[in-house]
Amino acid sequence: MKIRSGDTVIVLSGKYKGKSGKVLKVLNDTNKVLVEGINVVTRHMKKQGTTPGQIVKIEKPVDSSNVALECPTTKKPTRIGFVTIEEKGKTKKFRYSKQAVKAEKKQPKDCIIK
């Protein structure tokens, strides 16, 4: 899976289509991602001991095929490719804007890869 935690993604289909959020967790075994503010459900928690009953909002995982990485320059969903640069080694790049992705901050580098 090319999506990592910390990436900004856009939802491509479903109830939250067009919304964007930050990936909190990647579940590789089920091929799902947990996105901040997306697929929020309400759970009614029963009273347990001294803790009172309450209504809790939690985020549920979304299938990774329904999300795409957001290009920071164009603000559109884009695909990711891998390219090998002689000085830097293997790096990720955005398919349409042709810019490389920095590993630390997920921002495009100043070099354009053809």
Biotite code that builds the C-alpha atoms (Angstrom):
import biotite.structure as struc

atoms = struc.array([
    struc.Atom([0.000, 0.000, 0.000], chain_id="A", res_id=1, res_name="MET", atom_name="CA", element="C"),
    struc.Atom([1.410, 3.405, -0.973], chain_id="A", res_id=2, res_name="LYS", atom_name="CA", element="C"),
    struc.Atom([-0.492, 5.354, 1.682], chain_id="A", res_id=3, res_name="ILE", atom_name="CA", element="C"),
    struc.Atom([1.324, 5.938, 4.983], chain_id="A", res_id=4, res_name="ARG", atom_name="CA", element="C"),
    struc.Atom([0.167, 7.429, 8.271], chain_id="A", res_id=5, res_name="SER", atom_name="CA", element="C"),
    struc.Atom([0.473, 11.204, 8.255], chain_id="A", res_id=6, res_name="GLY", atom_name="CA", element="C"),
    struc.Atom([-0.441, 11.548, 4.554], chain_id="A", res_id=7, res_name="ASP", atom_name="CA", element="C"),
    struc.Atom([-3.296, 13.828, 3.516], chain_id="A", res_id=8, res_name="THR", atom_name="CA", element="C"),
    struc.Atom([-5.902, 11.943, 1.485], chain_id="A", res_id=9, res_name="VAL", atom_name="CA", element="C"),
    struc.Atom([-9.155, 12.708, -0.343], chain_id="A", res_id=10, res_name="ILE", atom_name="CA", element="C"),
    struc.Atom([-12.124, 10.316, -0.236], chain_id="A", res_id=11, res_name="VAL", atom_name="CA", element="C"),
    struc.Atom([-13.134, 9.216, -3.746], chain_id="A", res_id=12, res_name="LEU", atom_name="CA", element="C"),
    struc.Atom([-16.464, 7.490, -3.118], chain_id="A", res_id=13, res_name="SER", atom_name="CA", element="C"),
    struc.Atom([-19.197, 7.037, -0.539], chain_id="A", res_id=14, res_name="GLY", atom_name="CA", element="C"),
    struc.Atom([-20.871, 9.332, 1.956], chain_id="A", res_id=15, res_name="LYS", atom_name="CA", element="C"),
    struc.Atom([-17.749, 11.464, 2.487], chain_id="A", res_id=16, res_name="TYR", atom_name="CA", element="C"),
    struc.Atom([-16.827, 11.868, -1.206], chain_id="A", res_id=17, res_name="LYS", atom_name="CA", element="C"),
    struc.Atom([-14.612, 14.927, -1.788], chain_id="A", res_id=18, res_name="GLY", atom_name="CA", element="C"),
    struc.Atom([-13.666, 15.371, 1.886], chain_id="A", res_id=19, res_name="LYS", atom_name="CA", element="C"),
    struc.Atom([-10.016, 15.344, 2.875], chain_id="A", res_id=20, res_name="SER", atom_name="CA", element="C"),
    struc.Atom([-8.270, 14.367, 6.071], chain_id="A", res_id=21, res_name="GLY", atom_name="CA", element="C"),
    struc.Atom([-5.050, 13.140, 7.598], chain_id="A", res_id=22, res_name="LYS", atom_name="CA", element="C"),
    struc.Atom([-4.366, 9.398, 7.847], chain_id="A", res_id=23, res_name="VAL", atom_name="CA", element="C"),
    struc.Atom([-4.136, 8.422, 11.511], chain_id="A", res_id=24, res_name="LEU", atom_name="CA", element="C"),
    struc.Atom([-3.465, 4.701, 11.120], chain_id="A", res_id=25, res_name="LYS", atom_name="CA", element="C"),
    struc.Atom([-2.943, 2.167, 8.329], chain_id="A", res_id=26, res_name="VAL", atom_name="CA", element="C"),
    struc.Atom([-4.336, -1.344, 8.759], chain_id="A", res_id=27, res_name="LEU", atom_name="CA", element="C"),
    struc.Atom([-2.322, -3.481, 6.342], chain_id="A", res_id=28, res_name="ASN", atom_name="CA", element="C"),
    struc.Atom([-3.962, -6.806, 7.196], chain_id="A", res_id=29, res_name="ASP", atom_name="CA", element="C"),
    struc.Atom([-7.460, -5.583, 6.230], chain_id="A", res_id=30, res_name="THR", atom_name="CA", element="C"),
    struc.Atom([-6.284, -3.063, 3.574], chain_id="A", res_id=31, res_name="ASN", atom_name="CA", element="C"),
    struc.Atom([-8.006, -0.135, 5.338], chain_id="A", res_id=32, res_name="LYS", atom_name="CA", element="C"),
    struc.Atom([-7.002, 3.305, 6.596], chain_id="A", res_id=33, res_name="VAL", atom_name="CA", element="C"),
    struc.Atom([-8.259, 5.387, 9.513], chain_id="A", res_id=34, res_name="LEU", atom_name="CA", element="C"),
    struc.Atom([-8.802, 8.998, 8.386], chain_id="A", res_id=35, res_name="VAL", atom_name="CA", element="C"),
    struc.Atom([-9.322, 11.929, 10.742], chain_id="A", res_id=36, res_name="GLU", atom_name="CA", element="C"),
    struc.Atom([-12.911, 13.258, 10.597], chain_id="A", res_id=37, res_name="GLY", atom_name="CA", element="C"),
    struc.Atom([-14.092, 10.672, 8.035], chain_id="A", res_id=38, res_name="ILE", atom_name="CA", element="C"),
    struc.Atom([-16.587, 7.833, 8.688], chain_id="A", res_id=39, res_name="ASN", atom_name="CA", element="C"),
    struc.Atom([-17.483, 9.059, 12.174], chain_id="A", res_id=40, res_name="VAL", atom_name="CA", element="C"),
    struc.Atom([-20.025, 6.865, 14.016], chain_id="A", res_id=41, res_name="VAL", atom_name="CA", element="C"),
    struc.Atom([-21.832, 7.361, 17.314], chain_id="A", res_id=42, res_name="THR", atom_name="CA", element="C"),
    struc.Atom([-21.593, 4.724, 20.038], chain_id="A", res_id=43, res_name="ARG", atom_name="CA", element="C"),
    struc.Atom([-23.823, 4.671, 23.115], chain_id="A", res_id=44, res_name="HIS", atom_name="CA", element="C"),
    struc.Atom([-21.687, 3.432, 26.018], chain_id="A", res_id=45, res_name="MET", atom_name="CA", element="C"),
    struc.Atom([-23.445, 1.797, 28.929], chain_id="A", res_id=46, res_name="LYS", atom_name="CA", element="C"),
    struc.Atom([-22.712, 2.786, 32.528], chain_id="A", res_id=47, res_name="LYS", atom_name="CA", element="C"),
    struc.Atom([-19.861, 0.686, 33.958], chain_id="A", res_id=48, res_name="GLN", atom_name="CA", element="C"),
    struc.Atom([-19.112, 0.956, 37.641], chain_id="A", res_id=49, res_name="GLY", atom_name="CA", element="C"),
    struc.Atom([-18.467, 4.575, 38.583], chain_id="A", res_id=50, res_name="THR", atom_name="CA", element="C"),
    struc.Atom([-18.193, 5.859, 34.983], chain_id="A", res_id=51, res_name="THR", atom_name="CA", element="C"),
    struc.Atom([-21.473, 7.308, 33.706], chain_id="A", res_id=52, res_name="PRO", atom_name="CA", element="C"),
    struc.Atom([-23.177, 6.319, 30.477], chain_id="A", res_id=53, res_name="GLY", atom_name="CA", element="C"),
    struc.Atom([-22.180, 8.478, 27.542], chain_id="A", res_id=54, res_name="GLN", atom_name="CA", element="C"),
    struc.Atom([-22.391, 8.980, 23.799], chain_id="A", res_id=55, res_name="ILE", atom_name="CA", element="C"),
    struc.Atom([-18.997, 8.668, 22.081], chain_id="A", res_id=56, res_name="VAL", atom_name="CA", element="C"),
    struc.Atom([-18.099, 9.589, 18.498], chain_id="A", res_id=57, res_name="LYS", atom_name="CA", element="C"),
    struc.Atom([-15.357, 7.407, 16.989], chain_id="A", res_id=58, res_name="ILE", atom_name="CA", element="C"),
    struc.Atom([-13.836, 7.062, 13.526], chain_id="A", res_id=59, res_name="GLU", atom_name="CA", element="C"),
    struc.Atom([-14.095, 3.776, 11.660], chain_id="A", res_id=60, res_name="LYS", atom_name="CA", element="C"),
    struc.Atom([-11.645, 2.579, 8.974], chain_id="A", res_id=61, res_name="PRO", atom_name="CA", element="C"),
    struc.Atom([-12.228, 3.248, 5.263], chain_id="A", res_id=62, res_name="VAL", atom_name="CA", element="C"),
    struc.Atom([-11.055, 0.927, 2.504], chain_id="A", res_id=63, res_name="ASP", atom_name="CA", element="C"),
    struc.Atom([-7.812, 2.144, 0.965], chain_id="A", res_id=64, res_name="SER", atom_name="CA", element="C"),
    struc.Atom([-9.207, 1.838, -2.575], chain_id="A", res_id=65, res_name="SER", atom_name="CA", element="C"),
    struc.Atom([-11.679, 4.620, -1.745], chain_id="A", res_id=66, res_name="ASN", atom_name="CA", element="C"),
    struc.Atom([-9.013, 7.205, -0.898], chain_id="A", res_id=67, res_name="VAL", atom_name="CA", element="C"),
    struc.Atom([-6.239, 8.897, -2.907], chain_id="A", res_id=68, res_name="ALA", atom_name="CA", element="C"),
    struc.Atom([-3.320, 11.073, -1.876], chain_id="A", res_id=69, res_name="LEU", atom_name="CA", element="C"),
    struc.Atom([-3.816, 14.831, -2.158], chain_id="A", res_id=70, res_name="GLU", atom_name="CA", element="C"),
    struc.Atom([-1.190, 16.707, -4.155], chain_id="A", res_id=71, res_name="CYS", atom_name="CA", element="C"),
    struc.Atom([-0.194, 19.777, -2.089], chain_id="A", res_id=72, res_name="PRO", atom_name="CA", element="C"),
    struc.Atom([0.316, 21.988, -5.142], chain_id="A", res_id=73, res_name="THR", atom_name="CA", element="C"),
    struc.Atom([-2.863, 21.195, -7.101], chain_id="A", res_id=74, res_name="THR", atom_name="CA", element="C"),
    struc.Atom([-5.065, 20.152, -4.126], chain_id="A", res_id=75, res_name="LYS", atom_name="CA", element="C"),
    struc.Atom([-6.467, 17.300, -6.242], chain_id="A", res_id=76, res_name="LYS", atom_name="CA", element="C"),
    struc.Atom([-6.365, 13.535, -5.715], chain_id="A", res_id=77, res_name="PRO", atom_name="CA", element="C"),
    struc.Atom([-3.387, 12.004, -7.455], chain_id="A", res_id=78, res_name="THR", atom_name="CA", element="C"),
    struc.Atom([-1.590, 8.719, -7.840], chain_id="A", res_id=79, res_name="ARG", atom_name="CA", element="C"),
    struc.Atom([1.906, 8.007, -6.559], chain_id="A", res_id=80, res_name="ILE", atom_name="CA", element="C"),
    struc.Atom([4.788, 6.442, -8.435], chain_id="A", res_id=81, res_name="GLY", atom_name="CA", element="C"),
    struc.Atom([8.269, 5.408, -7.407], chain_id="A", res_id=82, res_name="PHE", atom_name="CA", element="C"),
    struc.Atom([11.406, 6.615, -9.142], chain_id="A", res_id=83, res_name="VAL", atom_name="CA", element="C"),
    struc.Atom([15.116, 6.090, -8.480], chain_id="A", res_id=84, res_name="THR", atom_name="CA", element="C"),
    struc.Atom([17.322, 9.177, -8.347], chain_id="A", res_id=85, res_name="ILE", atom_name="CA", element="C"),
    struc.Atom([21.067, 8.598, -8.488], chain_id="A", res_id=86, res_name="GLU", atom_name="CA", element="C"),
    struc.Atom([21.941, 10.907, -5.579], chain_id="A", res_id=87, res_name="GLU", atom_name="CA", element="C"),
    struc.Atom([18.902, 10.348, -3.389], chain_id="A", res_id=88, res_name="LYS", atom_name="CA", element="C"),
    struc.Atom([17.925, 6.707, -4.030], chain_id="A", res_id=89, res_name="GLY", atom_name="CA", element="C"),
    struc.Atom([14.331, 5.517, -4.305], chain_id="A", res_id=90, res_name="LYS", atom_name="CA", element="C"),
    struc.Atom([11.673, 8.171, -3.683], chain_id="A", res_id=91, res_name="THR", atom_name="CA", element="C"),
    struc.Atom([7.940, 8.700, -4.225], chain_id="A", res_id=92, res_name="LYS", atom_name="CA", element="C"),
    struc.Atom([6.614, 11.197, -6.758], chain_id="A", res_id=93, res_name="LYS", atom_name="CA", element="C"),
    struc.Atom([3.219, 12.563, -7.706], chain_id="A", res_id=94, res_name="PHE", atom_name="CA", element="C"),
    struc.Atom([2.095, 11.287, -11.114], chain_id="A", res_id=95, res_name="ARG", atom_name="CA", element="C"),
    struc.Atom([0.535, 14.475, -12.487], chain_id="A", res_id=96, res_name="TYR", atom_name="CA", element="C"),
    struc.Atom([2.556, 17.306, -10.969], chain_id="A", res_id=97, res_name="SER", atom_name="CA", element="C"),
    struc.Atom([5.812, 15.287, -11.419], chain_id="A", res_id=98, res_name="LYS", atom_name="CA", element="C"),
    struc.Atom([7.176, 16.493, -8.071], chain_id="A", res_id=99, res_name="GLN", atom_name="CA", element="C"),
    struc.Atom([8.949, 14.291, -5.574], chain_id="A", res_id=100, res_name="ALA", atom_name="CA", element="C"),
    struc.Atom([7.536, 13.751, -2.079], chain_id="A", res_id=101, res_name="VAL", atom_name="CA", element="C"),
    struc.Atom([9.681, 14.535, 0.943], chain_id="A", res_id=102, res_name="LYS", atom_name="CA", element="C"),
    struc.Atom([9.723, 11.648, 3.400], chain_id="A", res_id=103, res_name="ALA", atom_name="CA", element="C"),
    struc.Atom([9.523, 13.804, 6.532], chain_id="A", res_id=104, res_name="GLU", atom_name="CA", element="C"),
    struc.Atom([6.807, 16.376, 5.816], chain_id="A", res_id=105, res_name="LYS", atom_name="CA", element="C"),
    struc.Atom([5.022, 14.948, 2.752], chain_id="A", res_id=106, res_name="LYS", atom_name="CA", element="C"),
    struc.Atom([5.616, 18.173, 0.811], chain_id="A", res_id=107, res_name="GLN", atom_name="CA", element="C"),
    struc.Atom([6.908, 18.249, -2.764], chain_id="A", res_id=108, res_name="PRO", atom_name="CA", element="C"),
    struc.Atom([10.626, 18.805, -3.220], chain_id="A", res_id=109, res_name="LYS", atom_name="CA", element="C"),
    struc.Atom([11.820, 21.602, -5.457], chain_id="A", res_id=110, res_name="ASP", atom_name="CA", element="C"),
    struc.Atom([13.096, 19.170, -8.114], chain_id="A", res_id=111, res_name="CYS", atom_name="CA", element="C"),
    struc.Atom([10.816, 18.040, -10.921], chain_id="A", res_id=112, res_name="ILE", atom_name="CA", element="C"),
    struc.Atom([11.207, 14.426, -12.069], chain_id="A", res_id=113, res_name="ILE", atom_name="CA", element="C"),
    struc.Atom([10.433, 13.454, -15.642], chain_id="A", res_id=114, res_name="LYS", atom_name="CA", element="C"),
])
